[in-house]
Every structure is written in structure tokens, then in C-alpha cells.
């Protein structure tokens, strides 16, 4: 039975491993398939492709920052045409907003005398600058013990003292963009209530009607009850079910392959894709 992990981040966004190191680590972890899904960017695709070890299949994707009804949510986009102009433009806007919000948070921290700098945060980011890099700067300054601790009300957690918002795509628009680019859309960690508010099942129904293909059910931030409930929702809506580690390297205590996707679901994902092919 192949081991398939469909959600992993590199230093092109907020992971700690370079895209090349990530694919090598995936092979060393015994994975047969890994998906590179950095936040709002495809910048790591080429490096990962060039470094892909023999025997490892690489799924190129991205995790898109979305919103719906004032609630933040993430969309995993797989095997899309990276040159599709409307999607390219949308991702560029999201990256620019992510950069601006990170700089604003640093400005707020500096104004309160917190010993971090914008240059330090930029240096911590191997690619797209984001909130996790601000968190890393707070760890380096000895103000918090971990990235997770920085994501609190006292620091840069959602709505927290130094938090700043950013632009996100409406998730129904994002699904349409992914589909138009020949890609396959999967709702990332749909019931991860520990991350904040989650959308109701009626929103997932709307997403399915817009072309959503699957739900990421087997995820480290889901309880067993949440996984059971999401499996039921997926079955009722005809969506396939995926599983993944949401690997971020040393930024999170979750190993590659901690959660995996079944062979049938992966085959359906590949069959639906028209924008790009699995490598390997």
C-alpha cells in the first residue's frame, strides 16, 4: 500500500526545510507520494522537481488563503496550471497582502519596544514572508518558547495584541480559479476548531456545488469526532477524503507521513487534474 502525504510546506513559505530537502526527507520517511503545498506560492516547485529522489512521486500544489462569511479557511489546490493568468494574479495579491501584514505586525511590536526587526524577519523567510516568520523572530528574542506560543492573544494570534489582518480570496472564487486552471480543490483541515472558528456544513455544501473535490479529513488538528463527522459529510456530498501531515519542518511537531491519503482517493485526484501531471 503506497504511503501518500498530500500537504507539506517548505521554506518557500513557512516550513523550515528547503523544497529540495523536503523531497529528500519525504523519501527518507518512506513516502511514495508527497505534495508540496506552500502558502499562496508555487516558488518551490522547480527546486523540488530538480531534487526529487527516484521512486518518489511529487504532486505540485499550493495552499490558498481564503475566507467565507468572515471566517478564515484554507484551500489545497493540486496539479493546476501555474501559468493560468487569473490564478497567478490572485496569488500575487495574496502574497503582497501577507507581506504587508507581517511588516505591520513588526511595526507594532517595535513601537512597543519589542526587540525584533523587519530585516530579521525577512532573513528568517526563505521565500514568502508571513506571520510564522514574525513568530520565529519572537522565539529568537527569547520572548516566547515556541512558534505556537507566539500565536496567542498576547502576541500575534488572530485578534491578538500585535495581530494584523490580510487579504484573502472568497473560497468559492478560489475554487473556481483552481478549476479554471485545471486543478483539483480540497478543503484543508475543515474541522480544526483549535485554529479558530470553522464554517458549518452548509458552507461545505456550497463549496461542493462550486466544484470542491475533496475534504482533508485525516489531519493532526482534527479530533476523532471531527474526523468521523467530516467523513460523513464527504460521503453525503460525494467528495473524496484525503489525509496529510501538514508538515512544517521544525516549526511544528508533526512528522512527514504522520497522516496519509488512501490510494483510491489519490487516484481520483489525479484523474480529475488537467493542469499539471504528477512527477515520477
C-alpha positions in Angstrom: 0.0 0.0 0.0 1.6 3.3 -1.0 2.2 6.0 1.6 0.8 9.3 0.4 1.1 12.7 2.2 -0.7 15.5 0.4 0.1 18.5 2.5 3.6 19.7 3.2 5.3 23.1 3.4 8.9 24.2 2.5 10.9 27.3 3.2 9.3 28.8 0.1 6.5 29.7 2.6 6.6 28.9 6.3 8.3 25.5 6.5 11.9 25.1 7.7 13.2 22.7 5.0 14.1 23.9 1.6 12.0 22.3 -1.3 15.0 20.1 -2.2 15.4 19.0 1.4 11.7 18.4 1.8 11.5 15.9 -1.0 14.6 14.1 0.3 13.1 13.9 3.7 9.8 12.6 2.2 11.7 9.7 0.6 13.7 9.0 3.8 10.4 8.9 5.7 9.2 6.1 3.4 6.7 8.1 1.4 5.8 7.1 -2.1 4.0 10.4 -2.8 4.3 13.9 -1.3 2.6 17.1 -2.2 4.4 20.5 -2.0 1.7 22.9 -0.9 3.3 26.2 0.2 1.1 29.1 1.1 -0.1 31.1 -1.9 3.0 30.3 -4.0 4.5 27.9 -6.5 8.0 29.2 -5.9 9.3 25.9 -4.6 8.1 23.7 -7.4 11.2 23.8 -9.7 13.7 23.1 -6.9 11.6 20.2 -5.6 11.3 18.8 -9.1 15.0 19.0 -9.7 15.8 17.3 -6.4 13.1 14.7 -6.4 14.6 11.3 -5.5 14.0 8.3 -7.7 10.9 6.4 -6.6 9.2 9.4 -5.0 6.2 10.9 -6.8 5.7 14.7 -6.5 2.4 16.4 -6.5 2.7 20.2 -7.1 0.2 22.3 -5.4 -0.4 25.3 -3.1 -2.4 26.2 0.0 -4.6 29.2 -0.8 -5.6 31.7 1.9 -9.4 32.1 1.8 -12.3 33.4 3.7 -16.1 33.0 3.7 -18.6 34.8 5.9 -15.8 36.4 7.9 -14.2 33.0 8.7 -10.7 32.2 7.6 -10.2 28.9 5.8 -7.6 27.3 3.5 -8.0 25.6 0.2 -5.5 23.0 -1.1 -5.0 23.3 -4.8 -3.4 20.5 -6.7 -2.0 19.9 -10.2 -3.1 23.3 -11.6 -1.5 25.2 -14.5 0.9 27.6 -12.7 0.8 30.0 -15.6 -3.0 30.5 -15.6 -3.2 34.3 -15.5 -6.3 34.8 -13.2 -4.9 32.4 -10.6 -1.3 33.9 -11.0 -2.7 37.4 -10.3 -4.8 36.2 -7.3 -1.8 34.5 -5.7 0.3 37.6 -6.3 -2.2 39.7 -4.4 -2.3 37.3 -1.5 1.5 37.2 -1.2 1.6 41.0 -1.3 -1.0 41.2 1.5 0.8 38.5 3.5 4.0 40.6 3.3 2.3 43.8 4.2 0.6 42.3 7.3 3.8 40.8 8.5 5.6 44.2 8.2 2.7 45.9 10.1 2.9 43.4 12.9 6.6 44.1 13.2 6.0 47.8 13.3 3.5 47.3 16.1 6.0 45.2 18.1 8.8 47.6 17.6 6.6 50.5 18.7 6.1 48.7 22.0 9.9 48.2 22.4 9.9 44.5 21.5 13.4 43.6 20.2 12.6 42.3 16.7 13.3 44.0 13.3 11.9 43.7 9.9 15.3 42.7 8.5 15.4 39.9 11.0 12.0 38.6 9.9 12.9 38.8 6.2 16.1 36.9 6.9 14.1 34.1 8.6 11.9 33.7 5.5 13.4 31.6 2.7 10.5 32.7 0.4 7.2 34.3 1.1 7.3 36.3 4.4 4.4 35.5 6.7 3.2 35.6 10.3 5.2 32.4 11.2 8.4 34.3 10.5 7.4 37.0 12.9 6.7 34.2 15.4 10.2 32.8 14.8 11.7 36.3 15.5 9.9 36.3 18.8 11.3 32.9 19.6 14.8 34.1 18.7 14.3 37.1 21.0 13.5 34.8 23.9 10.0 36.2 24.4 8.2 33.0 23.7 9.2 29.4 23.8 7.8 28.3 20.5 6.1 29.4 17.3 2.8 28.1 18.8 3.2 30.2 21.9 3.6 33.3 19.7 0.2 32.6 18.1 -1.6 33.7 21.2 -3.7 36.7 22.2 -0.7 38.3 23.9 1.3 38.3 20.7 0.3 37.6 17.1 -2.6 35.2 17.4 -5.8 36.1 15.5 -7.2 39.2 17.0 -4.2 39.4 19.4 -2.3 42.4 20.7 0.0 42.7 17.7 -2.1 40.8 15.1 -2.9 42.4 11.7 -5.3 41.1 9.1 -4.6 40.3 5.4 -6.5 40.0 2.2 -8.0 36.6 1.4 -9.9 35.2 -1.5 -13.5 34.2 -1.0 -13.3 30.4 -1.1 -16.0 30.0 -3.8 -14.0 32.3 -6.0 -10.8 30.4 -5.2 -12.4 27.0 -6.1 -13.4 28.5 -9.5 -9.9 29.8 -10.2 -8.4 26.4 -9.3 -10.8 24.6 -11.5 -10.3 27.0 -14.4 -6.6 26.4 -14.1 -7.2 22.7 -14.5 -6.5 21.9 -10.8 -8.3 20.0 -8.1 -9.5 21.7 -4.9 -9.6 20.1 -1.5 -10.8 21.9 1.7 -7.8 21.9 4.2 -8.4 20.8 7.8 -12.1 21.8 7.7 -12.9 21.0 11.3 -9.8 22.2 13.0 -11.6 24.2 15.7 -8.3 24.7 17.7 -7.2 27.1 14.9 -10.3 29.3 15.4 -13.8 29.5 14.0 -14.8 26.8 11.4 -17.5 27.0 8.8 -20.7 25.0 9.0 -21.7 22.1 6.8 -23.9 24.3 4.7 -20.7 26.2 3.5 -19.1 22.9 2.6 -22.2 22.1 0.6 -21.8 25.5 -1.2 -18.1 24.6 -1.9 -19.1 21.2 -3.3 -21.6 22.9 -5.6 -18.8 25.2 -6.8 -16.5 22.3 -7.7 -14.8 21.3 -4.5 -13.4 17.7 -5.0 -12.4 16.6 -1.5 -12.0 17.1 2.2 -8.8 16.8 4.1 -10.1 14.6 7.0 -7.1 12.8 8.4 -5.2 15.7 9.8 -3.3 16.2 13.1 -5.6 19.1 14.2 -8.8 17.0 13.9 -10.2 15.1 16.8 -11.6 11.6 16.2 -15.1 13.0 16.4 -14.2 15.7 13.8 -12.8 13.1 11.5 -15.9 10.9 11.8 -18.2 13.9 11.1 -16.1 15.1 8.1 -16.1 11.5 6.7 -19.9 11.5 6.9 -20.1 15.0 5.2 -17.7 13.9 2.4 -19.8 10.8 1.8 -23.0 12.7 1.7 -21.6 15.2 -0.8 -19.7 12.8 -3.0 -16.3 14.2 -2.0 -13.1 12.1 -1.7 -11.2 12.1 1.6 -7.5 12.9 2.0 -5.1 12.7 4.8 -1.8 14.5 5.4 0.7 15.7 8.0 0.6 19.5 7.2 4.3 19.2 7.7 6.2 22.5 8.5 9.6 21.1 9.5 10.7 22.1 12.9 8.0 24.8 13.2 5.5 22.1 14.1 5.9 18.8 16.0 4.4 16.6 13.2 6.4 14.3 11.1 6.0 13.7 7.4 3.6 10.8 6.8 2.0 11.1 10.2 -1.3 11.1 8.4 -1.8 9.7 4.9 -4.2 9.5 1.9 -5.7 6.3 0.6 -4.8 5.0 -2.8 -8.3 5.3 -4.2 -8.7 9.0 -3.2 -5.3 9.8 -4.7 -6.2 8.1 -8.0 -9.4 10.1 -8.1 -7.4 13.4 -7.5 -5.0 12.5 -10.3 -7.8 11.5 -12.7 -9.6 14.9 -12.2 -6.5 17.0 -12.7 -6.0 18.7 -16.1 -3.5 21.5 -15.4 -0.4 19.5 -14.5 0.9 15.9 -14.0 2.2 14.1 -11.1 6.0 13.9 -11.4 7.5 10.4 -11.2 
